[in-house]
Amino acid sequence: MPHAYRVIVQRLSATPLDGEAGVLSFDVSNHDEIIQLVERVKSCSILPNEEAAAFTIGLKLFGEVMLRHRHETPFAELFPHFGAFMKRLKAQAPEQ
């Protein structure tokens, strides 16, 4: 059963071009429980804790899109390498 999430990205400071902070919001689903995965990545100590959420969420969002489009250009070329990267990453994670 997929897990549903709302992703909100909010610019914290205005830029001279737009004059106000921007907000982007979208809903996604993922086969993994992303919040628990962030904690697992933190426990691996492969990144500073302050980078674990950005890395994990970015990786999972990208991975889901790539999985759906794995036979299409440019994802087909990257897909085997991404799979190998994920296996190595998961091998570093402590058992749950």
N, C-alpha and C positions, 0 to 999 in steps of 0.2 A: 504494500500500500504506500503510495507516495506521500511525502510530507509536503505541506503547503507553506509557503513563506511569502512575505511582502518585503521587498528590498527597497530601502529609501536612501537615496544619496542626496545630501544637502550641502551645497557650497557654503562654507562658513564665513566667507568674506566676499563682498561685492568686488567686481572688477570694474575698471574704468569704462569698459565697453558696454556692460549691461546695466550698471547702476544698482543692481540688487542681487541678493543671493538666490541662486537657482535651486530647484528641487526636482528630482526625478524619482518616480515611484513606479514599481511594477511587481506583479505577482508571478511566482514561479513554483514549480514543484520539483522535488528531488527524491530519489529513492533512498537517500541516506538522511539521518537525523543530523543536520549540519551543526547545530549548537553543541551536541556531544562530540562531534568530530573536531571542533575547535579546541575543546579541552584535551582530546587525544593528541593533537598536534603540539599543543603546549607541553604535554608530558614527554614528548619525544626530544625536546630541547634541540631541535634542528634550526630553530629561528628564535629570535627574541620574542617574548610573550606578546609585546605590543604589535608584532607583525603577524601573529598566528591567525587572527580572525580575518584579516585582509587576504592572506594567502589561501586559507581554507575555503572561504566563501568564493573568492575569485576562481579557484581551481574547480570547485564543485559546479559553479554556474557554467563555466567554460566547458567542463567535462560533459555535462548533460546536453548542451547544444551540439558538441562534437559527436557524441554518441548517436544523436538523432540524424546527423548529416555525415556520418563516417564514410559513406561511399561517394561523397561529392567533393569536388575541388573546393578548397585546398585541404579539407579535413582528411581525405583518404591518405595523403602522404604522411600526415602527422599522427594519425590514429595509432599505428603500431608503436611509435616512440612514446606516445602518451601512456599507452598501456604498460609499457616497460617501466616508465617513470613511476606510475602508480603502484606497481608491484614492489619496487624498491622502497618507496615511501611507506607502504603498509608493512613491509618487513621490519622497519625501524620502530613501529608503534608497539607499545607494550600490550600484552594480552588484556582483554577486557574481563 
